[in-house]
């Protein structure tokens, strides 16, 4: 029984890692297709502390929601 729980946990972690990688590369693809360089965008975000806080909070909340959804199945 313990082996089954361990196996299930490892598979869930693998799904989570793959999902986070796909999310990362998918967002990078969308950034590239938008025609606006990411370095310019992040430079504008980092000039304003409020925008920086919102950006990083949204990233963490999105990643946590994705992991939670994957592990809750």
C-alpha positions, 0 to 999 in steps of 0.5 A: 500500500505504501508503494502505491501511495509513493508511486502515485505521489511521484506521478503527480509530481511528474504531471505537475512539473510537465504542466509548469514547463508547458505553461512556461513555454506556452507563455513564452510563445505567446510573448514572442508572438505578440511582437513586444519584447519581454525585456521591455515589458518587465522593465516597465513592470519593475519601475512601479512597485505596485505593478511588480507586486501584482505581477509576481503575486499573479504568477505565484497564485496561478502556479499554485492553482495549477499545482492544486488542480493537478494534485486534487484529481 
